[in-house]
Amino acid sequence: MPESIGLAYVSQHVALVRLKRGVILPEWIAYLALSSVGKTYLEAQGYGGTKVQLSLEDIARLPIVCPPLSEQVAIVSFLDRETAKIDALVEAQQRLIELLREKRQAIIAHAVTKGLDSSAPTKNSDADWLGSIPSHWRVLPLKRVVVTVSGSTPNKDRRDFWSGEIPWASAKDLKKDSISDTQDHISKTAIDESGAAIAKAGSVLVLVRGMMLARLFPVTTTLVPMSFNQDLKALSGVDGMLDEYLPWLLRGMERETLNRLDEAGHGTKALRMGAWLSMAVPVPPEDEQREIVRALGEQLDRIDSLVVGASAAASLLQERRAALISAAVTGKIDVREASARDAEAA
């Protein structure tokens, strides 16, 4: 922590370490803890299940390399400079990813509310969030074109409920546009005895309760039958709403959906189903729905490829950063010459 921060407090989850001035730099210890040496030691000492913990004794026993203070200054100065360059490159990649995701969302929203033909006649939808839509599209409450199924959690104390092969989805699984497996699984016994619902393959899972809703509205298509917890809803299309089109419509409605959130206690966000299902939504003819799905697949494939590339670049840069820190604090690279050149240049 910089001295300029002034008075500050730490929570019970933070260890406060005071170092001998004139012997060792706080910045040196920070880089050492980030190095492979420090991480290997600290990860090995961690204990606990859901929350891994370190004791104060573990922190105090962290083995350190203690070069002369002048060398610490030189290495810290070198790492500050080089990691700042890497961090700027990582930030640029992350910003690119943000912009690509914003573009992706804009393309989806436009396709499902305005269609693909910009020259098509339009009409007023009479829904504030929609504005004008193609004149041959219908406008219906969401509840008219979907069937919803609620999820549940089988008894956690029943080990036989949690030893099966049936995927059981929760918020942590909704990170992709489609899923064929989940982190947790339940048994047929759990289905038979607890009444846990099964969503058919091709159903759409959405998150209706959870902190993730504070920033996004996850929408995922199931590629296989699976069960799911009470924070999710499974939706299927009816009355001219194709199952393959439904997830794109819901993604295009993200902003308006998030505007309808409430808090369910302790700051947890919740989507009130009555308000959400009453939303007016645009419903194109079925053949046009298929065409929109096809067009979105083509356009978004290009964007998704760019996101994958930018993510890979950011990961490589972060690996480079970690490797550079480890090499510098363990003496694998000699930074004194570089520091001397910088001092002369200054």
C-alpha positions in Angstrom: 0.0 0.0 0.0 1.4 3.5 -0.9 2.2 5.7 2.1 0.1 8.4 0.5 -3.1 6.4 1.3 -3.2 7.8 4.8 -5.3 6.2 7.5 -7.0 3.0 6.4 -8.6 -0.1 8.0 -8.5 -3.7 7.0 -11.2 -6.4 7.4 -10.7 -9.7 9.3 -9.9 -11.4 6.0 -6.8 -9.3 5.4 -3.3 -9.8 7.0 -1.5 -6.6 7.7 2.3 -7.0 7.4 4.7 -4.3 8.7 8.3 -4.6 7.4 11.6 -3.4 8.8 12.4 -0.1 7.1 15.7 0.2 5.5 16.0 -3.6 5.2 13.2 -4.7 2.9 10.8 -2.9 0.6 7.1 -3.5 0.8 7.0 -3.5 -3.0 9.7 -6.2 -3.1 7.5 -8.5 -0.8 4.5 -7.8 -3.0 6.3 -8.9 -6.1 7.8 -11.9 -4.3 4.3 -13.0 -3.2 3.1 -12.7 -6.8 6.0 -14.8 -8.1 5.8 -18.5 -8.7 7.9 -19.0 -5.4 5.4 -17.0 -3.3 2.3 -18.4 -5.0 3.5 -22.0 -4.7 4.2 -21.6 -1.0 0.9 -19.7 -0.1 -1.3 -22.1 -2.2 0.3 -25.1 -0.4 -0.5 -23.6 3.0 -4.1 -22.8 2.3 -6.7 -24.8 4.2 -10.5 -25.0 4.3 -13.2 -26.1 1.9 -15.5 -23.5 0.3 -13.3 -20.6 1.4 -9.5 -21.3 1.4 -7.8 -19.5 4.3 -4.3 -18.7 5.4 -3.2 -18.2 9.0 -1.0 -15.3 10.2 1.6 -17.9 10.9 1.5 -19.0 7.3 2.1 -15.5 6.2 4.9 -15.0 8.6 6.7 -18.1 7.4 6.7 -17.0 3.8 10.3 -17.7 2.7 11.8 -14.6 1.1 14.9 -13.8 -0.9 16.5 -10.6 0.5 19.0 -9.0 -1.8 20.7 -5.7 -0.9 18.3 -2.8 -0.7 19.9 -1.2 -3.8 19.1 -4.3 -5.8 15.6 -4.4 -4.4 15.1 -0.8 -5.6 16.5 -1.7 -9.1 14.3 -4.8 -9.5 11.2 -3.1 -8.2 11.8 -0.1 -10.5 12.3 -2.5 -13.5 9.1 -4.5 -12.7 7.0 -1.4 -12.1 8.0 -0.1 -15.6 7.7 -3.4 -17.4 4.5 -4.6 -15.8 2.9 -1.2 -16.5 3.6 -1.8 -20.2 2.1 -5.2 -20.1 -0.9 -4.0 -18.0 -1.6 -1.3 -20.7 -1.6 -4.0 -23.4 -3.9 -6.2 -21.3 -6.2 -3.3 -20.7 -6.3 -2.6 -24.4 -7.3 -6.2 -25.2 -10.0 -6.2 -22.4 -11.4 -2.9 -23.8 -11.5 -4.5 -27.3 -13.4 -7.4 -25.8 -15.8 -5.0 -24.2 -16.4 -3.2 -27.5 -16.9 -6.4 -29.4 -19.4 -7.6 -26.8 -21.3 -4.3 -27.0 -21.4 -4.6 -30.8 -22.6 -8.2 -30.5 -25.4 -7.1 -28.2 -26.4 -4.2 -30.5 -26.5 -6.6 -33.5 -28.8 -9.0 -31.7 -31.1 -6.3 -30.3 -31.5 -4.7 -33.7 -32.2 -8.0 -35.5 -34.9 -9.1 -33.1 -36.6 -5.7 -32.8 -36.2 -4.2 -36.4 -35.6 -7.3 -38.5 -33.0 -7.7 -41.3 -34.8 -5.7 -44.1 -34.2 -2.0 -43.4 -36.6 -1.1 -46.2 -39.6 -3.0 -44.8 -42.7 -0.9 -43.8 -42.9 -0.2 -40.1 -45.6 0.5 -37.5 -45.7 1.8 -34.0 -45.4 -1.1 -31.5 -47.1 0.9 -28.7 -44.4 -0.4 -26.4 -41.9 2.3 -25.2 -38.9 0.0 -25.2 -39.6 -1.2 -28.7 -40.5 1.8 -30.7 -41.3 1.0 -34.4 -41.2 -2.5 -35.7 -41.9 -4.1 -39.1 -45.6 -3.7 -39.9 -46.1 -7.5 -40.5 -44.8 -8.5 -37.1 -47.1 -9.3 -34.1 -46.7 -7.7 -30.7 -47.7 -10.0 -27.8 -47.0 -10.3 -24.1 -44.0 -12.6 -23.5 -46.3 -14.9 -21.5 -48.3 -15.6 -24.6 -45.4 -17.0 -26.5 -43.5 -19.0 -23.8 -44.1 -21.7 -21.3 -42.0 -21.5 -18.1 -40.9 -24.2 -15.7 -39.4 -23.6 -12.3 -36.3 -25.4 -10.9 -35.5 -26.7 -7.5 -32.6 -28.0 -5.4 -32.8 -31.6 -4.2 -31.9 -32.3 -0.5 -28.1 -31.7 -0.2 -28.0 -34.1 2.8 -29.0 -37.0 0.5 -25.8 -38.2 -1.0 -27.7 -40.6 -3.3 -29.4 -37.5 -4.8 -26.0 -36.1 -5.9 -24.3 -39.2 -7.3 -25.9 -39.5 -10.7 -25.2 -38.4 -14.2 -28.1 -36.0 -14.9 -26.8 -32.4 -15.4 -28.2 -30.0 -12.8 -27.7 -26.3 -13.9 -27.1 -23.3 -11.7 -26.0 -19.7 -12.3 -22.3 -20.8 -12.6 -23.1 -22.9 -15.7 -24.7 -20.1 -17.7 -21.5 -18.7 -19.2 -22.1 -19.9 -22.8 -24.9 -19.6 -25.4 -25.5 -23.3 -25.1 -24.5 -26.1 -22.7 -24.4 -29.9 -22.8 -23.1 -30.4 -19.3 -22.9 -28.8 -15.9 -20.6 -28.7 -12.9 -23.1 -30.5 -10.7 -25.1 -33.7 -11.4 -28.1 -35.4 -9.7 -29.5 -39.0 -9.8 -32.7 -40.4 -11.2 -33.6 -41.0 -7.6 -33.5 -37.3 -6.9 -35.8 -36.7 -9.9 -38.3 -39.4 -8.7 -38.3 -38.5 -5.0 -37.7 -34.7 -4.9 -39.8 -33.8 -8.0 -36.9 -31.9 -9.6 -37.9 -30.6 -13.0 -36.2 -31.7 -16.2 -35.8 -29.2 -19.1 -36.0 -30.9 -22.5 -33.1 -30.4 -25.0 -33.6 -27.2 -26.8 -35.1 -25.4 -23.8 -33.9 -21.9 -22.8 -32.5 -21.4 -19.3 -32.5 -17.9 -17.9 -31.3 -16.6 -14.5 -34.1 -14.9 -12.5 -32.4 -14.5 -9.1 -28.7 -13.8 -8.3 -26.0 -11.1 -8.1 -25.0 -11.8 -11.7 -28.2 -10.0 -12.7 -26.7 -6.7 -11.5 -24.6 -6.6 -14.8 -26.0 -9.1 -17.3 -28.9 -11.4 -18.1 -27.6 -14.9 -18.9 -29.5 -16.8 -21.5 -28.5 -20.4 -22.4 -29.9 -23.2 -24.6 -29.8 -26.7 -23.3 -28.3 -29.2 -25.8 -29.4 -32.2 -23.7 -32.2 -32.8 -21.1 -31.1 -31.4 -17.7 -32.4 -30.3 -14.3 -31.8 -26.9 -12.8 -32.1 -25.0 -9.5 -34.6 -22.5 -8.2 -32.7 -19.4 -9.4 -33.3 -20.4 -13.0 -36.4 -20.7 -15.3 -36.7 -23.0 -18.3 -38.6 -21.5 -21.2 -40.0 -23.1 -24.4 -41.7 -21.3 -27.3 -45.4 -21.5 -28.1 -47.9 -19.7 -30.4 -45.5 -19.2 -33.3 -42.3 -18.6 -31.2 -39.6 -21.0 -32.4 -37.4 -22.5 -29.7 -34.3 -21.7 -31.7 -35.3 -18.0 -32.0 -36.4 -17.6 -28.4 -32.9 -17.2 -26.9 -32.0 -14.5 -29.4 -35.2 -12.6 -28.6 -34.4 -12.8 -24.9 -30.8 -11.6 -25.4 -32.1 -8.7 -27.4 -34.4 -7.8 -24.6 -31.6 -7.7 -22.0 -31.6 -4.0 -21.3 -35.3 -3.8 -20.8 -35.3 -7.0 -18.7 -32.6 -5.6 -16.4 -34.7 -2.5 -16.0 -37.4 -4.6 -14.4 -35.3 -6.1 -11.6 -36.1 -5.9 -7.9 -34.0 -6.7 -4.8 -34.8 -10.0 -3.0 -32.9 -9.3 0.2 -29.2 -8.6 1.0 -28.9 -6.8 -2.3 -29.6 -9.9 -4.3 -31.2 -9.1 -7.7 -34.5 -10.8 -8.7 -36.6 -10.7 -11.8 -40.2 -10.6 -10.9 -41.9 -13.0 -13.3 -45.2 -11.2 -13.4 -43.7 -7.9 -14.6 -41.3 -9.7 -17.0 -43.8 -12.0 -18.6 -46.1 -9.0 -19.2 -43.5 -7.3 -21.4 -44.7 -6.7 -24.9 -42.4 -8.5 -27.4 -42.1 -8.5 -31.2 -42.9 -11.8 -32.9 -41.9 -12.2 -36.5 -43.4 -14.8 -38.8 -41.7 -18.2 -38.3 -39.8 -18.2 -41.6 -38.4 -14.8 -40.7 -37.4 -16.1 -37.3 -35.4 -18.8 -39.0 -33.7 -16.3 -41.3 -32.8 -14.0 -38.3 -31.2 -17.0 -36.5 -29.2 -17.9 -39.6 -28.0 -14.3 -40.2 -27.1 -13.8 -36.5 -25.1 -17.0 -36.6 -23.0 -15.7 -39.5 -22.5 -12.2 -38.2 -21.7 -13.3 -34.6 -19.3 -16.0 -35.6 -16.9 -13.3 -36.8 -17.2 -11.3 -33.6 -16.9 -14.3 -31.4 -13.7 -15.3 -33.2 -12.3 -11.8 -32.5 -13.3 -12.1 -28.8 -11.5 -15.5 -28.5 -8.4 -14.0 -30.1 -8.3 -11.0 -27.8 -8.9 -13.2 -24.8 -6.1 -15.5 -25.8 -3.8 -12.4 -26.3 -4.7 -11.1 -22.8 -4.0 -14.5 -21.2 -0.6 -14.7 -22.9 0.3 -11.2 -21.7 -0.7 -12.1 -18.2 1.4 -15.2 -18.3 4.3 -13.1 -19.6 3.8 -10.7 -16.7 3.8 -13.6 -14.1 6.9 -15.1 -15.7 8.7 -11.8 -15.8 8.0 -11.2 -12.0 9.2 -14.7 -11.1 12.4 -14.4 -13.2 13.3 -10.9 -11.7 12.7 -11.8 -8.0 14.6 -15.1 -8.2 17.6 -13.6 -10.0 17.0 -15.3 -13.3 17.4 -12.0 -15.1 19.9 -9.2 -14.2 18.1 -5.9 -14.3 20.9 -3.8 -12.9 22.3 -2.9 -16.4 18.8 -1.9 -17.6 18.3 0.2 -14.5 21.7 1.9 -15.0 20.8 2.8 -18.6 17.4 4.2 -17.5 19.2 6.3 -14.9 21.7 7.7 -17.5 18.8 8.4 -19.9 17.0 10.3 -17.1 
